[in-house]
Amino acid sequence: MCGITGTISRTPLTKEARTRVTAMNNQMSHRGPDGAGDYNAPHLALAMRRLSIIDLTGGWQPLYNEDRSVVVIANGEIYNYVEQRAALETLGHRFNTNSDCETIAHLYEEHGDECVQHLRGMFAFALWDVDRQRLLLARDRMGEKPLYVWEGDGRVVFASEMKALLAGLPHTPDLDPVSIDQYFHFGYIPEPRTALQGVRKLPAGHTLAISLKPWRVRQRQYWDMAAAPALDGDPVEDLRAELDTISRLIVRSDVPVGVALSAGLDSSALAALAARAYPGTMHAFSIGYPGRPENDERAGAKALADHLGLPFHDIELATSDMVAAFPQVIRALDDPIADPASFGYFSVNRLAREHGVPVLLQGQGGDELFWGYPWVQQAAEDTLLKQRLYAGQMPTGEKLSRTLQSEWLPLPRDPSPEVWKNWLRTMLGRDDGHETRARWRRIADGYADTPVFMDSVVDFRQAQLRRGGYYGPAMQAQLAARSAYAPFTAPQPWNVPVLMTRLISQTYLLENGIAQGDRLSMASSVELRLPLVDYRLVEIVIGHRKTQPDLTQPPKAWLRAALRDVLPDWVMNRPKLGFAPPTLEWMRALIDAYGGDLRDGALVQAGILSPDGAERAIRREGYKRGVLPMPFKALCLELWCKQMLSVPASKAESAV
């Protein structure tokens, strides 16, 4: 587990450019407190930080093939390295270390860029082909490991973290209004965009190849979960077998392993499965709140830990501690992410590190893959109705027609997109607070790349923010001429459950869940492993969903059935909470503590927020249960600007 960074240029690198790579690497000492490594060539500089997990004494990077014509720096873990190494050795390959990541170099010798198809795990790597003078960047299928990229002036700069990338750029980029608009809508920014102009993420499941002679930069997608082959047979049995396999692979480690344990199904299942597979003592870590309110899950978590014989550690999170640490948490997140639960994830990782456990398992992905969120299941069901309407298959009197035609507007008979957009724009623009309008906003927003609906929803959302007085002049001017969404490219006919699974995985799971997990664990020098987003497990879910849809079954029906012999009934029947904080109390405390920063702050000065919008945020307007309010999102972004954009590159070496 490491952080990686580097730059490649069509002209020879200057001494200053190499110094910047060192500064970039120094920004990531938390990702790799155990040491550093580098590699230099006339047009290339690579650097990395190491957190030692496998082959503690020998696995130092860069890693090489036999004749050192292939150079690799990598961030992550290759879970199937034992099997891949054995296969490569039968082909005559000789290994220099016992590192899991050395397999990447030898797989590249055998398969070229297709080496990524043979890797099972979480990774972002940079591979330099000395003979071809070509750099290959790659990111794992589900996006567990990040890679930020900047391209300009005949060079490409990359890093595992945004703060590191900024230390390597000639200037700090401006905020991107389109990305910021997405942030205010979602609470995060879907990849490949970032908050800054010219800075992007290499998308999950993609490679980026940069050749020197001739200079060429090419990005390629090598995996799409929606393309998983259809599967017959019993999905429950296939899932159970794959869960057993991944639970064995994912605990491979030369250091202690723990689990972030709530009282919910997902983390409980990981604890039970890993406890079987891990030969040593696995520790369990949990969080709670003063007074042990209803959302405090420590009692349930400890009960399971005791049942499994796991040492249990917990920490109580006071509101005052959260407020004091929040700027640090925002900086650690790297991207602006408005999630009150961030401090909980930050704290459980810090607790693990304090107890000498640098590898932590977490249950991210179970809700997104198995219909664990009722709003996702409902959106999928309603989108199926919308699909039928789209195809002219909605008879009069059915649910959709009855809801919309009787309570809103007659459905248009003209099938042209412009007519439908005008209809939806009119429907969404009615400001009487009716549940139907709110419901259809959710459907259209949730299925954001559907062409008929998206333009109208974007127009409506931006108009609401303008009318509410939040957006400043720069936002209003630039958004008028720019679109935040790419055209819809899904295959026809749509398999809505599959595409909805892909959508939630590539947005909420990736940017709010996986990204948070990576940054907040690495801030404490802890490697986070997410067994439930293993790509083969995902392909089994998608493959069976193509032949026997489970949308109408109870939430997590397949997963619960697969775990029937793993967990006791008193765990299986508990409702999900999952590190849920006292959200309203925390958000109000944060506004009270830091809200004044919004007044004439970075967002107002940049024209993102209007002065009146900043004042409304300071007054905590717009709060209600179940809604992530605009004032909280504005505050998180303001703190992000202060934490991320105030340190010049020249001072990066001394920044923490």
ChimeraX attribute file (.defattr): number of C-alpha atoms within 10 A of each C-alpha:
attribute: neighborCount
match mode: 1-to-1
recipient: residues
	/A:1	26
	/A:2	32
	/A:3	31
	/A:4	31
	/A:5	31
	/A:6	30
	/A:7	25
	/A:8	25
	/A:9	23
	/A:10	19
	/A:11	14
	/A:12	12
	/A:13	18
	/A:14	12
	/A:15	8
	/A:16	10
	/A:17	20
	/A:18	19
	/A:19	15
	/A:20	26
	/A:21	27
	/A:22	23
	/A:23	24
	/A:24	31
	/A:25	32
	/A:26	23
	/A:27	24
	/A:28	27
	/A:29	22
	/A:30	22
	/A:31	29
	/A:32	24
	/A:33	15
	/A:34	15
	/A:35	14
	/A:36	21
	/A:37	16
	/A:38	18
	/A:39	16
	/A:40	12
	/A:41	13
	/A:42	12
	/A:43	16
	/A:44	23
	/A:45	22
	/A:46	27
	/A:47	27
	/A:48	31
	/A:49	29
	/A:50	25
	/A:51	25
	/A:52	23
	/A:53	24
	/A:54	18
	/A:55	15
	/A:56	15
	/A:57	11
	/A:58	12
	/A:59	19
	/A:60	22
	/A:61	23
	/A:62	21
	/A:63	23
	/A:64	23
	/A:65	21
	/A:66	12
	/A:67	6
	/A:68	12
	/A:69	14
	/A:70	22
	/A:71	21
	/A:72	25
	/A:73	31
	/A:74	32
	/A:75	27
	/A:76	25
	/A:77	26
	/A:78	25
	/A:79	22
	/A:80	18
	/A:81	23
	/A:82	15
	/A:83	10
	/A:84	19
	/A:85	22
	/A:86	12
	/A:87	12
	/A:88	16
	/A:89	12
	/A:90	9
	/A:91	10
	/A:92	8
	/A:93	18
	/A:94	13
	/A:95	18
	/A:96	13
	/A:97	16
	/A:98	17
	/A:99	24
	/A:100	21
	/A:101	29
	/A:102	26
	/A:103	30
	/A:104	28
	/A:105	25
	/A:106	23
	/A:107	22
	/A:108	18
	/A:109	16
	/A:110	14
	/A:111	12
	/A:112	13
	/A:113	18
	/A:114	13
	/A:115	16
	/A:116	22
	/A:117	14
	/A:118	16
	/A:119	21
	/A:120	21
	/A:121	25
	/A:122	25
	/A:123	25
	/A:124	27
	/A:125	25
	/A:126	27
	/A:127	24
	/A:128	24
	/A:129	20
	/A:130	13
	/A:131	8
	/A:132	12
	/A:133	15
	/A:134	19
	/A:135	22
	/A:136	20
	/A:137	23
	/A:138	28
	/A:139	29
	/A:140	26
	/A:141	27
	/A:142	24
	/A:143	24
	/A:144	26
	/A:145	29
	/A:146	28
	/A:147	28
	/A:148	23
	/A:149	23
	/A:150	20
	/A:151	17
	/A:152	10
	/A:153	8
	/A:154	11
	/A:155	19
	/A:156	17
	/A:157	21
	/A:158	30
	/A:159	31
	/A:160	29
	/A:161	27
	/A:162	25
	/A:163	26
	/A:164	28
	/A:165	28
	/A:166	28
	/A:167	27
	/A:168	29
	/A:169	20
	/A:170	12
	/A:171	10
	/A:172	18
	/A:173	14
	/A:174	13
	/A:175	18
	/A:176	18
	/A:177	23
	/A:178	21
	/A:179	20
	/A:180	23
	/A:181	23
	/A:182	20
	/A:183	21
	/A:184	23
	/A:185	19
	/A:186	20
	/A:187	25
	/A:188	26
	/A:189	24
	/A:190	20
	/A:191	16
	/A:192	13
	/A:193	21
	/A:194	24
	/A:195	25
	/A:196	18
	/A:197	16
	/A:198	15
	/A:199	22
	/A:200	19
	/A:201	21
	/A:202	25
	/A:203	25
	/A:204	25
	/A:205	19
	/A:206	19
	/A:207	23
	/A:208	19
	/A:209	18
	/A:210	22
	/A:211	18
	/A:212	17
	/A:213	10
	/A:214	9
	/A:215	13
	/A:216	12
	/A:217	16
	/A:218	10
	/A:219	15
	/A:220	13
	/A:221	14
	/A:222	17
	/A:223	17
	/A:224	14
	/A:225	22
	/A:226	21
	/A:227	11
	/A:228	18
	/A:229	13
	/A:230	16
	/A:231	18
	/A:232	12
	/A:233	10
	/A:234	11
	/A:235	20
	/A:236	19
	/A:237	13
	/A:238	16
	/A:239	21
	/A:240	19
	/A:241	13
	/A:242	17
	/A:243	24
	/A:244	14
	/A:245	14
	/A:246	22
	/A:247	21
	/A:248	17
	/A:249	21
	/A:250	22
	/A:251	24
	/A:252	21
	/A:253	17
	/A:254	12
	/A:255	16
	/A:256	19
	/A:257	27
	/A:258	30
	/A:259	31
	/A:260	27
	/A:261	35
	/A:262	29
	/A:263	25
	/A:264	21
	/A:265	26
	/A:266	25
	/A:267	24
	/A:268	25
	/A:269	21
	/A:270	23
	/A:271	28
	/A:272	20
	/A:273	20
	/A:274	25
	/A:275	24
	/A:276	16
	/A:277	17
	/A:278	18
	/A:279	10
	/A:280	11
	/A:281	13
	/A:282	23
	/A:283	23
	/A:284	27
	/A:285	26
	/A:286	29
	/A:287	25
	/A:288	22
	/A:289	21
	/A:290	10
	/A:291	8
	/A:292	12
	/A:293	11
	/A:294	10
	/A:295	15
	/A:296	24
	/A:297	23
	/A:298	24
	/A:299	14
	/A:300	17
	/A:301	26
	/A:302	22
	/A:303	14
	/A:304	24
	/A:305	24
	/A:306	12
	/A:307	12
	/A:308	15
	/A:309	14
	/A:310	20
	/A:311	14
	/A:312	20
	/A:313	20
	/A:314	19
	/A:315	15
	/A:316	17
	/A:317	16
	/A:318	12
	/A:319	17
	/A:320	13
	/A:321	11
	/A:322	19
	/A:323	20
	/A:324	12
	/A:325	13
	/A:326	20
	/A:327	17
	/A:328	16
	/A:329	23
	/A:330	26
	/A:331	22
	/A:332	26
	/A:333	26
	/A:334	20
	/A:335	24
	/A:336	27
	/A:337	24
	/A:338	24
	/A:339	19
	/A:340	22
	/A:341	16
	/A:342	23
	/A:343	21
	/A:344	22
	/A:345	22
	/A:346	24
	/A:347	24
	/A:348	26
	/A:349	29
	/A:350	20
	/A:351	20
	/A:352	27
	/A:353	19
	/A:354	11
	/A:355	13
	/A:356	13
	/A:357	21
	/A:358	24
	/A:359	24
	/A:360	26
	/A:361	23
	/A:362	22
	/A:363	24
	/A:364	20
	/A:365	22
	/A:366	20
	/A:367	21
	/A:368	22
	/A:369	24
	/A:370	21
	/A:371	24
	/A:372	17
	/A:373	14
	/A:374	12
	/A:375	14
	/A:376	21
	/A:377	22
	/A:378	17
	/A:379	22
	/A:380	23
	/A:381	17
	/A:382	19
	/A:383	22
	/A:384	16
	/A:385	18
	/A:386	17
	/A:387	17
	/A:388	14
	/A:389	16
	/A:390	14
	/A:391	11
	/A:392	11
	/A:393	11
	/A:394	16
	/A:395	11
	/A:396	10
	/A:397	11
	/A:398	10
	/A:399	13
	/A:400	18
	/A:401	19
	/A:402	12
	/A:403	13
	/A:404	16
	/A:405	15
	/A:406	12
	/A:407	11
	/A:408	16
	/A:409	14
	/A:410	11
	/A:411	15
	/A:412	13
	/A:413	9
	/A:414	9
	/A:415	13
	/A:416	10
	/A:417	12
	/A:418	14
	/A:419	14
	/A:420	19
	/A:421	18
	/A:422	16
	/A:423	18
	/A:424	25
	/A:425	18
	/A:426	14
	/A:427	18
	/A:428	19
	/A:429	17
	/A:430	11
	/A:431	8
	/A:432	7
	/A:433	8
	/A:434	11
	/A:435	9
	/A:436	15
	/A:437	19
	/A:438	11
	/A:439	15
	/A:440	20
	/A:441	21
	/A:442	17
	/A:443	21
	/A:444	24
	/A:445	19
	/A:446	21
	/A:447	21
	/A:448	19
	/A:449	18
	/A:450	18
	/A:451	17
	/A:452	20
	/A:453	24
	/A:454	24
	/A:455	22
	/A:456	23
	/A:457	22
	/A:458	21
	/A:459	16
	/A:460	18
	/A:461	19
	/A:462	21
	/A:463	15
	/A:464	14
	/A:465	19
	/A:466	18
	/A:467	10
	/A:468	12
	/A:469	17
	/A:470	25
	/A:471	26
	/A:472	22
	/A:473	16
	/A:474	16
	/A:475	22
	/A:476	18
	/A:477	13
	/A:478	13
	/A:479	16
	/A:480	10
	/A:481	7
	/A:482	10
	/A:483	12
	/A:484	15
	/A:485	15
	/A:486	11
	/A:487	10
	/A:488	12
	/A:489	9
	/A:490	13
	/A:491	9
	/A:492	6
	/A:493	8
	/A:494	12
	/A:495	16
	/A:496	21
	/A:497	23
	/A:498	23
	/A:499	18
	/A:500	22
	/A:501	23
	/A:502	19
	/A:503	19
	/A:504	19
	/A:505	21
	/A:506	18
	/A:507	18
	/A:508	18
	/A:509	23
	/A:510	23
	/A:511	24
	/A:512	22
	/A:513	18
	/A:514	24
	/A:515	21
	/A:516	23
	/A:517	26
	/A:518	21
	/A:519	28
	/A:520	28
	/A:521	29
	/A:522	27
	/A:523	23
	/A:524	22
	/A:525	26
	/A:526	26
	/A:527	28
	/A:528	27
	/A:529	28
	/A:530	22
	/A:531	25
	/A:532	24
	/A:533	25
	/A:534	22
	/A:535	18
	/A:536	17
	/A:537	21
	/A:538	20
	/A:539	20
	/A:540	20
	/A:541	27
	/A:542	26
	/A:543	22
	/A:544	22
	/A:545	20
	/A:546	19
	/A:547	12
	/A:548	15
	/A:549	16
	/A:550	18
	/A:551	19
	/A:552	11
	/A:553	12
	/A:554	14
	/A:555	17
	/A:556	21
	/A:557	16
	/A:558	20
	/A:559	22
	/A:560	20
	/A:561	16
	/A:562	19
	/A:563	20
	/A:564	12
	/A:565	10
	/A:566	18
	/A:567	19
	/A:568	12
	/A:569	10
	/A:570	9
	/A:571	17
	/A:572	19
	/A:573	11
	/A:574	12
	/A:575	10
	/A:576	16
	/A:577	15
	/A:578	20
	/A:579	25
	/A:580	18
	/A:581	22
	/A:582	16
	/A:583	15
	/A:584	17
	/A:585	11
	/A:586	18
	/A:587	23
	/A:588	17
	/A:589	16
	/A:590	21
	/A:591	22
	/A:592	14
	/A:593	14
	/A:594	17
	/A:595	25
	/A:596	16
	/A:597	17
	/A:598	26
	/A:599	19
	/A:600	15
	/A:601	18
	/A:602	19
	/A:603	25
	/A:604	22
	/A:605	15
	/A:606	17
	/A:607	17
	/A:608	24
	/A:609	28
	/A:610	23
	/A:611	21
	/A:612	16
	/A:613	25
	/A:614	28
	/A:615	20
	/A:616	18
	/A:617	25
	/A:618	23
	/A:619	15
	/A:620	18
	/A:621	14
	/A:622	13
	/A:623	16
	/A:624	9
	/A:625	8
	/A:626	8
	/A:627	9
	/A:628	21
	/A:629	21
	/A:630	22
	/A:631	27
	/A:632	26
	/A:633	22
	/A:634	27
	/A:635	24
	/A:636	25
	/A:637	26
	/A:638	21
	/A:639	25
	/A:640	24
	/A:641	19
	/A:642	18
	/A:643	18
	/A:644	19
	/A:645	17
	/A:646	10
	/A:647	16
	/A:648	15
	/A:649	22
	/A:650	14
	/A:651	10
	/A:652	21
	/A:653	16
	/A:654	10
	/A:655	15
	/A:656	11
